[in-house]
Amino acid sequence: MQSLLIIGFVWPEPNSSAAGGRMMQLISLFQEQGYKVAFASPAQDSDFMVDLSQFGVKKVAIALNNSSFDDFIKQLNPSVVLFDRFMIEEQFGWRVAENCPDALRILDTEDLHCLRLSRQKAFKEKRTFEICDLLTEEVAKREIASILRCDLSLMISEYEMELLTTVFKIDHSLLYYLPLLLGSNEIPNLNELPSFEERTDFVFIGNFYHEPNWNAVQYLKESIWLQIKKQLPEAVLNIYGAYPSQKVLQLNNLKEGFLVHGRAENAQEVVQKTRMVLAPLRFGAGIKGKLLEAMQCGTPSVTTSIGAESMHGELPWSGFIEDNSQSFAEKAVQLYQDKNTWMKAQKNGIAIMTQRYLRRLFEDDFATQIEFLASNIKQHRLNNFMGELLQHHTLKSTKYMSKWIEEKNR
């Protein structure tokens, strides 16, 4: 039996973030191909991590800057190693290459970190993000080097694939588009969901470890919600999200109908009861799990260009896309009050999910791609000379820095 080792940045929490759900999807895809899966991470256990053993996955705790990992991976001898984000590849990539040189090395980017950070920096400097900002972002140098060192990088956003191939000149053979995936049973029958009349209020939901989510909540509080509240005085905005800090909880205001609840026990249940999702994201990257979840719940949304980026292709959005706070509020009120517009937005969400996120549209091709690379790994790496160069030189510094830290810790 072939084996897959996933090295995780954190232990998967599918009920806390889209990243956790994404990781469980990847595990399932490989298991369907017959892979035995082990998941290793240097992260501490969390109260909300999934029980991997229930999914037939072996859980292994590993340490940073410790040669015990070398013994572990030699004994495991995986066919494929998947790095959860580029920071993990930086830490463990050289050890994998040294101890299991024939293993296929895959990077799951989650989103393009340099894009998210460049946009965030431009926003905080009160200026428009420019593509050239990517070239001066320090993280870009590390992230692109990691992509080049790997045999394949999984991309969740078509826009980010375009940036990598045009701005950074990454060869298409090193990238693979694999968005969030939905089974046929996860696309709802709208007739079985609460109706327009049965739903009320607005909701925002998102993990507060993620800076774009916290910024969006501030934007709602400072610029958008009161505009909506003036026209819909009975409406309430419920704010949900894992790991809220005290500054998030302090925004709770019963008089304004701005209610901060923290973690949702059942996010889908909350969103299904709500008439609309608000997601005014002003920076970020990747695709947004909260907006795909809204579509699954039959709940239209108003978001920004950043929020909807790479999510709907040429298809009409499941609601409205507005970047101006006044227009955002106006469209939110319109969608909240107009049943016909609301129902059309619901149907748009079904079309987006069916045409862009169905698991069966991707799983066979993904399996074929992995099998092809595993069978042709030597030639594939010869074709990626820059990656081999980086593997030879750049990781020497990482390797000896790690060994120095290990000796220092002794």
C-alpha positions as MATLAB code, in Angstrom:
seq = 'MQSLLIIGFVWPEPNSSAAGGRMMQLISLFQEQGYKVAFASPAQDSDFMVDLSQFGVKKVAIALNNSSFDDFIKQLNPSVVLFDRFMIEEQFGWRVAENCPDALRILDTEDLHCLRLSRQKAFKEKRTFEICDLLTEEVAKREIASILRCDLSLMISEYEMELLTTVFKIDHSLLYYLPLLLGSNEIPNLNELPSFEERTDFVFIGNFYHEPNWNAVQYLKESIWLQIKKQLPEAVLNIYGAYPSQKVLQLNNLKEGFLVHGRAENAQEVVQKTRMVLAPLRFGAGIKGKLLEAMQCGTPSVTTSIGAESMHGELPWSGFIEDNSQSFAEKAVQLYQDKNTWMKAQKNGIAIMTQRYLRRLFEDDFATQIEFLASNIKQHRLNNFMGELLQHHTLKSTKYMSKWIEEKNR';
ca = [
       0.000    0.000    0.000;
       1.259    3.485   -0.872;
       1.555    5.914    2.007;
       1.066    9.641    2.433;
       2.658   11.719    5.179;
       1.019   15.080    5.808;
       3.080   17.514    7.857;
       0.606   19.961    9.332;
       1.114   23.538   10.441;
      -1.687   22.834   12.945;
      -3.919   19.860   13.697;
      -7.052   20.000   11.502;
     -10.050   21.848   12.948;
     -12.748   21.561   10.242;
     -15.324   23.272   12.476;
     -13.048   26.267   13.080;
     -11.854   27.193    9.595;
     -12.059   26.381    5.898;
      -8.389   25.342    6.076;
      -9.306   22.530    8.465;
     -12.079   21.353    6.159;
      -9.723   21.537    3.191;
      -7.204   19.302    4.933;
      -9.842   16.665    5.651;
     -10.843   16.759    1.954;
      -7.232   16.106    0.916;
      -6.991   13.182    3.328;
     -10.161   11.718    1.839;
      -8.934   12.163   -1.750;
      -5.723   10.252   -1.048;
      -7.497    7.541    0.909;
      -9.796    6.968   -2.071;
      -6.665    6.393   -4.163;
      -5.627    3.653   -1.718;
      -3.093    5.616    0.325;
      -2.441    4.898    3.975;
      -2.279    8.338    5.662;
      -0.219    9.597    8.598;
      -0.556   13.163    9.890;
       2.364   14.696   11.783;
       2.610   18.151   13.321;
       4.813   20.094   15.749;
       1.709   21.991   16.946;
       0.184   21.529   20.363;
      -3.110   19.672   20.643;
      -6.213   21.858   20.697;
      -9.658   21.397   22.211;
     -11.273   21.546   18.785;
      -8.949   19.365   16.717;
     -10.542   16.461   14.865;
      -9.959   12.917   16.115;
      -7.855   11.681   13.199;
      -8.073    8.055   14.310;
     -11.795    8.091   13.503;
     -10.818    8.728    9.875;
      -8.207    5.979    9.753;
      -5.313    8.443   10.000;
      -2.279    7.886   12.233;
      -1.479   10.941   14.396;
       2.205   11.639   15.104;
       3.681   14.444   17.205;
       7.000   15.740   15.849;
       9.490   18.370   16.985;
      11.038   21.313   15.160;
      14.814   21.337   14.690;
      15.186   17.791   15.917;
      16.844   14.878   14.133;
      14.258   12.497   15.614;
      12.161   13.412   12.565;
      14.836   11.887   10.323;
      14.494    8.502   12.027;
      10.705    8.755   11.917;
      10.439    9.490    8.195;
      13.053    6.902    7.235;
      11.044    4.250    9.014;
       7.736    5.469    7.560;
       9.243    5.838    4.062;
       6.186    7.571    2.543;
       5.448    7.576   -1.182;
       4.129   11.145   -0.970;
       4.758   13.959    1.522;
       2.318   16.861    1.677;
       3.419   20.089    3.383;
       0.664   22.174    4.947;
       1.747   25.695    3.921;
       5.191   26.912    2.911;
       6.451   27.507    6.464;
       6.243   23.763    7.103;
       8.134   22.997    3.879;
      10.879   25.385    5.010;
      11.223   23.524    8.298;
      10.955   19.932    7.081;
      11.492   19.978    3.304;
      15.250   19.453    3.461;
      14.829   16.561    5.884;
      12.287   14.908    3.572;
      14.544   15.414    0.523;
      17.563   14.026    2.365;
      15.919   10.995    3.979;
      13.239   10.096    1.389;
      14.582   11.476   -1.898;
      12.133    9.484   -4.033;
       9.013   10.684   -2.218;
       6.756   13.028   -4.193;
       6.762   16.422   -2.428;
       3.492   18.380   -2.560;
       2.795   21.832   -1.102;
      -0.757   22.791   -0.136;
      -0.597   26.579   -0.231;
      -4.092   27.219    1.288;
      -3.794   30.736   -0.106;
      -0.926   32.768   -1.497;
       0.462   34.268    1.705;
       2.505   36.954   -0.049;
      -0.638   38.216   -1.813;
      -2.613   38.404    1.428;
       0.204   40.151    3.290;
       0.933   42.603    0.445;
      -2.728   43.579    0.279;
      -2.872   43.950    4.046;
       0.216   46.169    4.052;
      -1.173   48.371    1.258;
      -4.489   48.699    3.103;
      -2.804   49.753    6.336;
      -0.711   52.275    4.418;
      -3.967   53.674    2.942;
      -2.997   53.047   -0.665;
      -4.125   50.823   -3.515;
      -2.468   47.437   -3.805;
      -0.257   47.101   -6.888;
       1.095   43.893   -8.438;
       4.632   45.220   -7.991;
       4.043   45.092   -4.209;
       4.406   41.322   -4.477;
       7.962   41.648   -5.733;
       9.070   43.632   -2.668;
       7.241   41.470   -0.122;
       9.796   39.503    1.930;
       7.440   36.535    2.342;
       7.168   36.232   -1.453;
      10.819   35.245   -1.721;
      10.335   32.458    0.813;
       6.990   31.306   -0.568;
       8.066   31.197   -4.216;
      11.252   29.345   -3.258;
       9.108   26.773   -1.453;
       6.842   26.337   -4.487;
       9.889   25.824   -6.713;
      11.402   23.241   -4.372;
       8.243   21.136   -4.387;
       7.160   18.799   -7.160;
       3.608   20.167   -7.150;
       1.754   22.993   -5.391;
      -1.990   22.793   -4.862;
      -3.683   26.115   -5.588;
      -7.135   27.040   -4.389;
      -7.513   30.191   -6.508;
      -7.285   30.620  -10.282;
      -6.241   34.251   -9.829;
      -3.284   33.157   -7.706;
      -2.289   30.593  -10.340;
      -2.268   33.414  -12.885;
      -0.072   35.569  -10.620;
       2.400   32.736  -10.139;
       2.725   32.013  -13.853;
       2.801   35.635  -15.082;
       4.483   37.627  -12.297;
       6.793   34.943  -10.887;
       7.171   32.849  -14.071;
       6.355   29.557  -12.340;
       5.907   26.720  -14.824;
       2.354   25.352  -15.108;
       3.664   21.827  -14.506;
       4.425   22.777  -10.881;
       0.887   24.011  -10.119;
      -2.456   22.257   -9.795;
      -5.835   23.956   -9.310;
      -7.829   22.217   -6.603;
     -10.496   24.371   -4.913;
     -12.622   23.500   -1.903;
     -14.678   20.441   -2.823;
     -18.297   19.463   -2.234;
     -19.907   16.066   -2.496;
     -23.203   15.818   -4.392;
     -24.968   15.299   -1.060;
     -23.565   18.637    0.187;
     -25.420   20.670   -2.457;
     -28.856   21.356   -1.007;
     -32.374   21.050   -2.338;
     -33.598   24.609   -1.792;
     -37.124   23.373   -1.090;
     -35.839   21.591    2.009;
     -34.187   24.704    3.488;
     -35.869   27.461    5.526;
     -37.766   29.873    3.265;
     -37.271   33.623    2.865;
     -40.096   34.265    5.353;
     -38.703   31.796    7.908;
     -35.320   33.503    8.024;
     -34.305   36.723    9.725;
     -31.297   38.910   10.499;
     -27.703   39.037    9.189;
     -24.598   37.049   10.054;
     -20.833   37.292    9.717;
     -18.779   34.179   10.460;
     -15.008   33.638   10.383;
     -11.999   32.475   12.397;
     -10.543   35.448   14.289;
      -6.985   34.160   14.079;
      -7.290   35.354   10.480;
      -6.592   39.118   10.262;
      -8.915   39.779    7.251;
     -11.870   38.530    9.328;
     -11.131   40.822   12.260;
     -10.730   43.766    9.893;
     -14.066   42.952    8.210;
     -15.844   42.988   11.577;
     -14.319   46.391   12.360;
     -15.507   47.638    8.958;
     -19.030   46.391    9.667;
     -19.037   48.080   13.058;
     -17.583   51.409   11.957;
     -19.005   51.986    8.476;
     -21.671   49.539    7.311;
     -23.956   48.180   10.005;
     -25.449   51.467   11.229;
     -26.377   52.352    7.637;
     -28.271   49.061    7.398;
     -29.781   49.427   10.863;
     -31.279   52.822   10.002;
     -33.350   51.220    7.247;
     -34.009   47.932    9.064;
     -34.354   48.913   12.733;
     -35.538   45.461   13.841;
     -32.633   43.599   12.207;
     -29.714   42.129   14.128;
     -26.168   41.314   12.975;
     -24.781   38.190   14.631;
     -20.995   37.847   14.655;
     -19.599   34.322   15.010;
     -16.038   33.029   14.838;
     -13.533   30.750   16.507;
     -10.871   32.217   18.801;
     -12.326   35.712   19.390;
     -10.015   38.012   21.343;
     -11.205   40.400   24.030;
     -11.139   43.293   21.532;
     -13.585   41.360   19.331;
     -15.920   40.557   22.234;
     -15.896   44.202   23.329;
     -17.646   45.201   20.096;
     -20.848   43.524   21.318;
     -23.629   46.154   21.502;
     -27.199   45.040   22.203;
     -28.670   48.492   21.558;
     -27.140   48.618   18.074;
     -28.130   45.012   17.324;
     -24.446   44.144   16.868;
     -24.088   40.853   18.723;
     -20.750   39.060   19.126;
     -21.187   35.382   20.040;
     -17.767   33.793   19.509;
     -17.574   30.208   18.239;
     -20.707   28.723   16.640;
     -21.456   25.205   17.842;
     -22.991   24.435   14.447;
     -22.097   27.019   11.823;
     -24.373   25.605    9.103;
     -27.349   25.636   11.438;
     -26.698   29.289   12.285;
     -26.295   30.348    8.638;
     -29.373   28.380    7.486;
     -31.588   30.306    9.900;
     -30.226   33.648    8.706;
     -31.500   35.610    5.725;
     -28.130   37.027    4.672;
     -24.362   36.752    5.111;
     -22.267   39.931    5.165;
     -18.562   39.581    4.310;
     -16.929   42.975    3.627;
     -13.354   41.698    3.275;
     -10.901   44.481    2.403;
      -7.807   42.307    1.984;
      -7.035   38.613    1.849;
      -6.335   35.842   -0.639;
      -7.524   32.376   -1.615;
     -11.215   31.560   -1.772;
     -13.571   32.060    1.149;
     -15.003   29.034    2.876;
     -17.591   31.175    4.661;
     -19.109   32.223    1.315;
     -19.190   28.699   -0.064;
     -20.831   27.589    3.187;
     -23.411   30.363    2.754;
     -24.320   28.947   -0.662;
     -24.644   25.474    0.872;
     -27.085   26.929    3.392;
     -29.081   28.691    0.675;
     -28.103   32.020    2.244;
     -27.274   34.863   -0.191;
     -24.382   37.166    0.611;
     -23.041   40.637    0.034;
     -19.265   40.704   -0.194;
     -16.405   42.599   -1.843;
     -14.261   41.936   -4.914;
     -11.655   40.416   -2.590;
     -14.306   38.209   -0.980;
     -15.649   36.854   -4.273;
     -12.257   36.601   -6.006;
     -11.861   33.383   -8.029;
     -15.049   31.941   -6.560;
     -17.653   32.290   -9.286;
     -15.849   32.491  -12.633;
     -18.215   33.973  -15.233;
     -21.310   33.002  -13.244;
     -23.455   35.640  -11.472;
     -22.782   35.962   -7.743;
     -25.083   34.580   -5.066;
     -26.052   38.099   -3.972;
     -24.048   41.273   -4.598;
     -20.383   42.323   -4.837;
     -19.730   45.884   -3.618;
     -16.519   47.625   -2.538;
     -18.024   50.937   -1.363;
     -19.503   50.939    2.157;
     -22.615   52.895    1.167;
     -23.321   50.686   -1.861;
     -22.610   47.615    0.262;
     -25.225   48.689    2.820;
     -27.785   49.590    0.120;
     -27.446   46.225   -1.612;
     -27.680   44.421    1.724;
     -30.978   46.156    2.468;
     -32.290   45.458   -1.044;
     -31.415   41.773   -0.847;
     -32.868   41.504    2.649;
     -36.228   42.994    1.608;
     -36.730   41.766   -1.982;
     -37.826   38.122   -2.002;
     -37.455   37.683   -5.788;
     -33.893   39.032   -5.796;
     -33.096   36.881   -2.766;
     -34.437   33.699   -4.378;
     -32.511   34.419   -7.594;
     -29.338   34.834   -5.541;
     -30.017   31.470   -3.882;
     -30.255   29.776   -7.289;
     -27.044   31.494   -8.415;
     -25.316   29.855   -5.448;
     -26.521   26.415   -6.538;
     -25.170   27.016  -10.056;
     -21.767   28.128   -8.699;
     -21.442   25.057   -6.469;
     -22.596   22.637   -9.163;
     -20.342   23.980  -11.898;
     -17.228   24.888   -9.902;
     -16.946   22.909   -6.653;
     -18.370   19.436   -7.168;
     -15.842   16.882   -5.997;
     -16.465   14.546   -8.948;
     -15.276   17.292  -11.335;
     -11.762   17.057   -9.841;
     -11.082   13.751   -8.080;
     -10.276   11.558  -11.098;
      -7.996   14.124  -12.720;
      -6.226   14.740   -9.409;
      -5.588   11.013   -8.969;
      -4.237   10.828  -12.541;
      -1.917   13.794  -11.913;
      -0.477   12.288   -8.730;
       0.058    8.914  -10.407;
       1.735   10.534  -13.422;
       4.122   12.591  -11.293;
       5.027    9.642   -9.080;
       5.857    7.592  -12.190;
       7.867   10.365  -13.854;
       9.447   12.087  -10.869;
      13.062   12.021  -12.127;
      12.250   13.700  -15.436;
       9.870   16.123  -13.723;
      12.648   17.282  -11.434;
      15.145   17.556  -14.288;
      12.658   19.884  -15.986;
      12.519   22.024  -12.827;
      16.164   23.112  -12.717;
      15.510   26.204  -10.570;
      13.812   24.018   -8.003;
      16.757   21.621   -7.937;
      19.153   24.559   -7.630;
      17.206   25.909   -4.654;
      17.068   22.458   -3.123;
      20.860   22.221   -3.414;
      21.825   25.678   -2.161;
      19.052   27.411   -0.233;
      18.265   24.453    1.965;
      21.872   24.101    2.994;
      21.444   27.246    5.080;
      18.129   25.963    6.467;
      19.679   22.598    7.222;
      22.673   23.919    9.128;
      20.650   26.567   10.937;
      18.351   23.789   12.125;
      21.294   21.639   13.210;
      22.795   24.616   15.061;
      19.508   25.214   16.895;
      19.299   21.523   17.764;
      22.800   21.561   19.229;
      22.051   24.817   21.092;
      18.894   23.276   22.584;
      20.932   20.358   23.936;
];
